[in-house]
Amino acid sequence: MTVQECYEQIGGDYNEIMSRLRTEERIRKFAGMFLKEQSYNTLVQTLKDRNQEEAFRAAHTLKGVCQNLSFTALFKSSYDITEALREGDMEKADKLLEKVTEDYQRTLEGVKALIG
């Protein structure tokens, strides 16, 4: 899979990441680091534990990572859940988690296919 194909599959912005990192080798390197990133798992657990403050931190971290890697679809859904948690709306965050999970799984699968 090419980097461009990966970004198309995951709903990312290939042109934006190329303008930022400039080589596909760098993109592969940094995208590969996403596989070790734990903020999604922390978000799920802290929502389950009803820990709004830690859930907010995890969502905010996930949002930032996705923004830096131009993972646009996951960035948008993690942005939405971050804002719900910023407002202290745990019920809304619970509902938004389904979309975050869907985008996260698609992104994870795409990056795994890219890295091989």
N, C-alpha and C positions, 0 to 999 in steps of 0.2 A: 504494500500500500504506500502511495506517495503521501507526503505531508499535505498537499492540497486535497487529495481524496479524503484523508482523515478529517481535515477541517470541514469539508463539505458534509461528511457523515455526522459529525457531532454538532453541527450548527455553529461552527466557529468562523472567525474572520481571518482567512488566510492572508489577504493583502496587508491587514493591520499587523499581524505577527511577523510577516516578512519585513515590513518597514521597521519594526522594532528590533528584531534579532538578526536580520539580514542574511542568514544562511539556514538551509534546511538542517544541516548538522546541529546547529545550536538549538533549533526548534525541537528536534528529536531529543536532544539532551535534557532540555528543560521540561518538555512534555513528559518525558520518562520519570522525572522527579515527582510528577503528579501522582504516580502510582503509589508512592510512599507517604503522601500527604494524608493526614488523619482527621482533618477538620470535619469532613462529612460524617465519619463514624462518631466523632465527639458530639456533633449536632444531634444525631439520632438518639444517642444515649442520654444527653442532657435534656432533650425534650421529654423522653420517657421518664426521666427522674424529676421532671417539672422544675428544673433549674434554669430559670429564664435568663439570668445573667451570663452563665456559662454557655447556654445555647446561643445567645446573642454573639458572644465572642467567637464561637465556632462558625456561625453563619457569616459573620463579618470577615473572618479569615478566608473562608471558602470563596466568598465574593471577590476578595482581593486577589487571590491566586488565579481565579478564572479571568479576572480583568487583565492581569499581567500576561496571561497566556492566550488571550483573545478567544477564550472558550465562551462565546457570546450567549448561547442558549442557557448554559449552566450559570453564567454570570447573572443573567436576567432573573432566573428563578431564585438564585441565592440572594440577590438584591431584594426581591420581594419579601422573602422570609426574614431577612435582616431587618427590614423596616417594620414588619409586624412585631418582631421581638423588641425592637427599639421602643415601640409604643406599649410594650408589655402585654400584647394580645396573644396569649398562648393558644387560644382556640383557633385563631386565624393561622398561626404558625403551624399548628398540627395539620390543618387542611392544606397548606402550601407545601408541606413536606412531601406529599405525593408527587408533585411536579418536580421538586428538587431531586427526589430519588430517581425519577424517570430520566431526567437530564444527566444526572450523575452516572447512572448505569450506562447510558449511551456514550458518554464521554469516556468513561473507564474502558469500555469495550473498544472504542475507536483508538485510544492511546495504546492499549495492549496490542492491537493489530498493527499499529504503526511501528512500535518498538520490536515486535516479533518475539 
